[in-house]
Amino acid sequence: MVIEMKKRIAIILCIILVISLLTACAGSADFAPAPMAQPPQNDSMFAMSDMMERADLWYDDFEAESVSETSTAEGGITGIAAPAAESFAEKIIYTVSADIETMEFDETITGINALIVSYNAFIENSSISGQSYHSRLSGWHPYRSAHFTIRVPKEHLDAMTDRLESLGNVLHRNIHATNITSQFIDTQAHLNALTVQEESLLDMLRRAEDVPDLILIEARLSDVRHQIESITSTLRNWQNQVDFSTLHLSIMEVENFTERPELNRTYWQQIGDGFMSSIRGVGRFFMDLFRWLIVSAPVLAVLAVVAIVTIIIVRKKLKTIAKKKASMPKPPPYQYPPMQGPGYAAPPKEPPSQENENQ
């Protein structure tokens, strides 16, 4: 197929060269017709552009044919022909996630490291939180948690997943599979076509003589190589995800494991369970409250002293203000009304006293 393609390109180049020579000879002959408008100076560039368009159309046909007629080794990334779907191993990406409770956090972390070593896995990302000195100093138990992203060889994924029960109480486990076989085959076929196109462009570059042709071929070659690098990176990333499955682990330190609910509980049993749960919640509340009071006693004592001193000072201020108001002389009552108006009502007249009557 490649040899036939090279023959076609060589024939096209020969035809273009012959046409260019005939055009040049006709332009320099003495018996040329009346002068016409001057032709453009870059005839070779237009001829080369037309050749590249024809080559692109032919490359598209070659890419469509290569998928159905040729095949390569199983799982390969680079090659000349695309593999057939029947003989191509399936590309499946597995992702496992699990939530685990543990009462022995340090031992669980050690067990995870042992599993990683025994199954040739590696840690892609990890984080541990909960180590609070302030909480420990205040009497609170700092429950810790950890999150791991582990890459496991696909042949060891099932064995390592079955060993998760040894790390603690597995609350949740999920396995997700993504089949990318068709995407992988299509992308591989595109890469193979670009590889063939790169070889053809290199052959044209070696045979080209004019500067415009060289510039055009080099630009096309640079674009093809950029696409090859991008597609190769994508295929390698997919192959890496297929070869090494992803395991997400969430480790939580607890005081007691979460009890598994019993099935077929009667109505009164459910009421009893809820009542006992409420009693345990109230008991934990008062225990935490008593612990908080004991731990915070020094702070509460200081606040109490400040509050008592503030109350004493405020009371003294209020008493002083009250004494000043009591010692101030009262203003004499008005003998005459300060103002008279339409709505003013005169006070009632006092009856004459006995002395005035005698006089």
C-alpha positions as CSV (number, residue, x, y, z in Angstrom):
1,M,0.0,0.0,0.0
2,V,2.8,2.4,0.9
3,I,4.7,1.6,-2.3
4,E,1.6,2.2,-4.4
5,M,1.1,5.6,-2.7
6,K,4.7,6.6,-3.4
7,K,4.3,5.7,-7.1
8,R,1.2,7.9,-7.3
9,I,3.0,10.8,-5.7
10,A,6.0,10.4,-8.0
11,I,3.7,10.4,-11.1
12,I,2.0,13.5,-9.9
13,L,5.3,15.3,-9.4
14,C,6.5,14.3,-12.8
15,I,3.3,15.6,-14.4
16,I,3.7,18.9,-12.6
17,L,7.3,19.3,-13.7
18,V,6.5,18.6,-17.3
19,I,3.6,21.1,-17.3
20,S,6.0,23.7,-15.8
21,L,8.7,23.1,-18.4
22,L,6.1,23.4,-21.3
23,T,4.8,26.6,-19.9
24,A,8.2,28.1,-19.6
25,C,9.2,27.1,-23.1
26,A,6.0,28.5,-24.6
27,G,6.5,31.8,-22.8
28,S,10.1,32.2,-24.2
29,A,9.3,31.3,-27.9
30,D,9.8,34.0,-30.6
31,F,6.4,33.2,-32.3
32,A,4.5,33.9,-29.1
33,P,1.0,35.5,-29.6
34,A,0.3,39.1,-28.6
35,P,1.3,39.9,-25.1
36,M,-1.2,39.2,-22.4
37,A,-1.4,40.0,-18.7
38,Q,1.7,38.9,-16.9
39,P,1.2,35.5,-15.1
40,P,1.8,35.4,-11.3
41,Q,5.3,34.7,-10.2
42,N,4.4,31.8,-7.8
43,D,3.1,29.2,-10.4
44,S,5.0,26.5,-8.6
45,M,3.4,27.3,-5.3
46,F,-0.1,27.0,-6.8
47,A,0.8,23.8,-8.4
48,M,2.2,22.5,-5.1
49,S,-0.9,23.6,-3.2
50,D,-3.1,21.7,-5.7
51,M,-0.8,18.6,-5.3
52,M,-1.2,18.8,-1.5
53,E,-4.9,19.0,-1.7
54,R,-5.0,15.9,-3.9
55,A,-2.6,14.2,-1.5
56,D,-4.9,15.0,1.5
57,L,-7.9,13.5,-0.3
58,W,-5.9,10.4,-1.0
59,Y,-4.7,10.2,2.6
60,D,-8.3,10.2,3.8
61,D,-9.1,7.3,1.5
62,F,-6.0,5.5,2.7
63,E,-7.0,6.0,6.4
64,A,-10.5,4.5,5.8
65,E,-9.1,1.5,4.0
66,S,-6.3,0.8,6.5
67,V,-8.8,0.2,9.3
68,S,-10.6,-2.6,7.5
69,E,-7.8,-4.2,5.6
70,T,-4.7,-4.2,7.9
71,S,-3.9,-5.1,11.5
72,T,-0.9,-4.7,13.9
73,A,0.3,-6.3,17.1
74,E,-2.1,-6.3,20.0
75,G,-2.1,-3.2,22.2
76,G,0.5,-1.3,20.2
77,I,0.5,2.5,20.1
78,T,2.6,3.2,17.0
79,G,2.5,1.3,13.7
80,I,1.8,1.6,10.0
81,A,-1.6,0.1,9.8
82,A,-4.6,0.2,12.2
83,P,-5.5,-3.0,14.1
84,A,-8.7,-4.8,13.3
85,A,-11.4,-4.7,16.0
86,E,-11.7,-8.5,16.2
87,S,-8.0,-9.1,17.0
88,F,-7.7,-6.0,19.3
89,A,-7.7,-6.5,23.0
90,E,-10.3,-4.6,24.8
91,K,-9.2,-1.4,26.5
92,I,-11.1,-1.0,29.8
93,I,-10.3,1.5,32.6
94,Y,-11.3,0.3,36.1
95,T,-11.9,2.7,39.0
96,V,-12.6,1.4,42.5
97,S,-13.6,3.6,45.5
98,A,-14.0,2.5,49.1
99,D,-14.9,4.0,52.5
100,I,-13.3,2.3,55.5
101,E,-13.8,2.8,59.3
102,T,-11.0,1.9,61.7
103,M,-10.4,2.1,65.4
104,E,-6.6,1.6,64.9
105,F,-5.6,4.3,62.5
106,D,-1.9,3.9,62.5
107,E,-2.1,0.1,62.0
108,T,-4.5,0.7,59.1
109,I,-2.0,3.1,57.4
110,T,0.7,0.5,57.8
111,G,-1.5,-2.2,56.3
112,I,-2.2,0.0,53.3
113,N,1.5,0.5,52.7
114,A,2.1,-3.3,53.0
115,L,-0.6,-3.9,50.4
116,I,0.9,-1.4,48.0
117,V,4.3,-3.1,48.2
118,S,3.0,-6.6,47.9
119,Y,0.9,-5.9,44.8
120,N,3.4,-3.6,43.0
121,A,1.2,-0.6,43.2
122,F,2.1,3.0,43.9
123,I,0.5,6.1,45.6
124,E,-0.5,8.8,43.2
125,N,-1.9,11.1,45.9
126,S,-2.4,11.0,49.6
127,S,-3.5,13.3,52.5
128,I,-3.9,12.8,56.3
129,S,-5.8,15.2,58.5
130,G,-7.0,15.5,62.1
131,Q,-3.7,15.9,64.0
132,S,-4.8,18.9,66.1
133,Y,-2.7,19.8,69.1
134,H,-5.3,22.2,70.4
135,S,-8.0,19.5,70.4
136,R,-5.8,17.0,72.2
137,L,-4.7,19.7,74.7
138,S,-8.3,20.6,75.4
139,G,-9.2,17.0,76.1
140,W,-11.0,16.2,72.9
141,H,-10.1,13.1,70.9
142,P,-8.8,14.2,67.5
143,Y,-10.4,11.7,65.1
144,R,-8.2,11.4,62.0
145,S,-9.0,10.7,58.4
146,A,-6.9,9.9,55.3
147,H,-7.5,9.8,51.6
148,F,-5.4,7.8,49.1
149,T,-5.3,7.6,45.3
150,I,-3.5,4.3,44.5
151,R,-2.6,3.0,41.0
152,V,-2.8,-0.8,40.9
153,P,-1.8,-3.2,38.1
154,K,-5.0,-4.4,36.5
155,E,-4.0,-8.1,37.1
156,H,-3.8,-7.4,40.8
157,L,-6.8,-5.2,41.3
158,D,-9.2,-8.0,42.3
159,A,-6.8,-9.4,44.8
160,M,-6.1,-6.1,46.4
161,T,-9.8,-5.2,46.5
162,D,-10.5,-8.4,48.4
163,R,-7.9,-7.5,51.0
164,L,-9.7,-4.3,51.9
165,E,-11.7,-6.1,54.6
166,S,-8.5,-6.6,56.6
167,L,-8.0,-2.8,57.0
168,G,-11.3,-2.2,58.9
169,N,-15.0,-1.9,58.5
170,V,-15.8,-1.3,54.8
171,L,-18.8,0.9,54.6
172,H,-18.9,1.4,50.9
173,R,-17.2,0.0,47.8
174,N,-17.9,0.8,44.2
175,I,-16.3,-0.5,41.0
176,H,-16.6,1.5,37.8
177,A,-15.5,0.3,34.3
178,T,-15.1,2.4,31.2
179,N,-14.6,0.7,27.9
180,I,-12.5,2.9,25.5
181,T,-11.8,0.2,22.9
182,S,-13.6,1.9,20.0
183,Q,-12.0,5.3,20.8
184,F,-8.6,3.7,21.1
185,I,-8.9,2.0,17.7
186,D,-10.1,5.2,15.9
187,T,-7.4,7.2,17.4
188,Q,-4.8,4.6,16.5
189,A,-6.0,4.6,12.9
190,H,-5.7,8.3,12.8
191,L,-2.2,8.1,14.2
192,N,-1.2,5.5,11.6
193,A,-2.5,7.7,8.7
194,L,-0.6,10.7,10.0
195,T,2.6,8.6,10.3
196,V,2.3,7.6,6.6
197,Q,1.6,11.2,5.7
198,E,4.7,12.3,7.6
199,E,6.9,9.8,5.6
200,S,5.4,11.0,2.3
201,L,6.0,14.7,3.2
202,L,9.6,13.8,4.1
203,D,10.1,12.2,0.7
204,M,8.6,15.3,-1.0
205,L,10.9,17.6,1.1
206,R,14.0,15.7,-0.1
207,R,12.9,16.1,-3.7
208,A,11.7,19.7,-3.6
209,E,14.0,22.3,-5.1
210,D,12.0,25.6,-5.1
211,V,11.9,27.7,-1.9
212,P,8.1,28.2,-2.0
213,D,7.6,24.4,-2.2
214,L,10.0,23.9,0.7
215,I,8.1,26.4,2.8
216,L,4.8,24.8,2.0
217,I,5.9,21.3,2.7
218,E,7.7,22.2,6.0
219,A,4.5,24.0,7.2
220,R,2.4,20.9,6.5
221,L,5.0,18.6,8.0
222,S,5.1,20.7,11.2
223,D,1.3,20.5,11.5
224,V,1.4,16.7,11.0
225,R,4.1,16.2,13.6
226,H,2.2,18.3,16.1
227,Q,-0.9,16.1,15.6
228,I,1.2,12.9,15.9
229,E,2.7,14.1,19.2
230,S,-0.7,15.1,20.7
231,I,-2.4,11.8,19.6
232,T,0.6,9.7,20.9
233,S,0.4,11.4,24.3
234,T,-3.4,10.7,24.4
235,L,-2.8,7.0,23.6
236,R,-0.1,6.6,26.1
237,N,-2.3,8.2,28.8
238,W,-5.1,5.8,28.0
239,Q,-2.8,2.8,27.9
240,N,-1.5,3.9,31.4
241,Q,-5.0,4.1,32.8
242,V,-5.8,0.6,31.3
243,D,-2.6,-1.0,32.6
244,F,-2.9,0.6,36.1
245,S,-6.4,0.8,37.6
246,T,-7.3,3.6,40.1
247,L,-8.2,2.8,43.7
248,H,-9.6,5.6,45.9
249,L,-9.5,4.9,49.6
250,S,-11.1,7.0,52.4
251,I,-10.0,6.0,55.9
252,M,-11.9,7.4,58.9
253,E,-10.9,6.9,62.5
254,V,-13.9,6.1,64.8
255,E,-14.5,5.1,68.4
256,N,-16.9,2.3,67.5
257,F,-17.8,0.7,64.2
258,T,-21.1,1.5,62.5
259,E,-23.5,-1.2,63.4
260,R,-25.1,-3.0,60.5
261,P,-28.9,-2.5,60.7
262,E,-30.9,-5.7,61.3
263,L,-33.6,-6.5,58.8
264,N,-37.3,-7.3,59.6
265,R,-37.3,-5.2,62.8
266,T,-40.8,-4.9,64.3
267,Y,-42.5,-1.6,64.9
268,W,-42.0,-1.7,68.7
269,Q,-38.4,-2.8,68.2
270,Q,-37.8,0.3,66.0
271,I,-39.3,2.5,68.7
272,G,-37.0,1.0,71.3
273,D,-34.0,1.4,69.1
274,G,-34.9,5.1,68.5
275,F,-35.5,5.7,72.2
276,M,-32.2,4.1,73.2
277,S,-30.4,6.1,70.6
278,S,-31.9,9.3,72.0
279,I,-30.8,8.4,75.6
280,R,-27.3,7.7,74.3
281,G,-27.3,11.1,72.6
282,V,-28.5,12.9,75.8
283,G,-25.8,11.1,77.8
284,R,-23.1,12.1,75.3
285,F,-24.3,15.7,75.5
286,F,-24.1,16.0,79.3
287,M,-20.7,14.1,79.3
288,D,-19.4,16.6,76.7
289,L,-20.8,19.5,78.6
290,F,-19.3,18.4,81.9
291,R,-15.9,17.9,80.2
292,W,-16.2,21.3,78.6
293,L,-16.9,22.9,82.0
294,I,-14.0,21.2,83.7
295,V,-11.6,22.0,80.8
296,S,-12.8,25.6,80.5
297,A,-12.9,26.3,84.3
298,P,-9.9,28.7,84.3
299,V,-11.4,30.8,81.5
300,L,-14.8,30.7,83.1
301,A,-13.3,31.9,86.5
302,V,-11.6,34.8,84.8
303,L,-14.8,35.8,83.0
304,A,-16.8,35.5,86.3
305,V,-14.3,37.8,88.1
306,V,-14.5,40.4,85.3
307,A,-18.3,40.2,85.3
308,I,-18.5,40.7,89.1
309,V,-16.2,43.7,89.1
310,T,-18.2,45.2,86.2
311,I,-21.5,44.8,88.1
312,I,-20.0,46.4,91.3
313,I,-18.7,49.4,89.4
314,V,-22.0,49.9,87.6
315,R,-24.0,49.7,90.8
316,K,-21.8,52.3,92.5
317,K,-22.2,54.6,89.5
318,L,-26.0,54.2,89.7
319,K,-26.1,54.9,93.4
320,T,-23.9,58.1,93.0
321,I,-26.2,59.4,90.3
322,A,-29.3,58.7,92.5
323,K,-27.7,60.6,95.5
324,K,-26.9,63.6,93.3
325,K,-30.5,63.8,92.1
326,A,-31.8,63.6,95.6
327,S,-29.6,66.4,96.9
328,M,-30.5,68.9,94.2
329,P,-33.1,71.6,95.4
330,K,-36.6,71.3,94.0
331,P,-37.7,74.2,91.9
332,P,-40.5,76.4,93.5
333,P,-44.0,75.9,92.2
334,Y,-45.3,78.5,89.7
335,Q,-47.6,81.1,91.3
336,Y,-48.8,82.2,87.8
337,P,-49.1,80.2,84.8
338,P,-46.2,80.7,82.5
339,M,-48.5,81.3,79.5
340,Q,-52.2,81.9,78.7
341,G,-53.9,81.0,75.6
342,P,-57.2,79.9,74.1
343,G,-56.9,76.5,75.5
344,Y,-55.7,77.5,78.9
345,A,-57.9,76.7,81.8
346,A,-57.5,79.0,84.9
347,P,-57.0,77.2,88.2
348,P,-60.0,77.3,90.6
349,K,-60.1,80.2,93.1
350,E,-59.4,79.5,96.7
351,P,-62.2,80.4,99.1
352,P,-61.5,83.5,101.3
353,S,-59.9,82.7,104.6
354,Q,-61.5,83.5,108.0
355,E,-59.2,86.4,108.7
356,N,-60.2,88.2,105.5
357,E,-63.8,87.8,106.4
358,N,-63.3,89.4,109.8
359,Q,-61.4,92.3,108.3
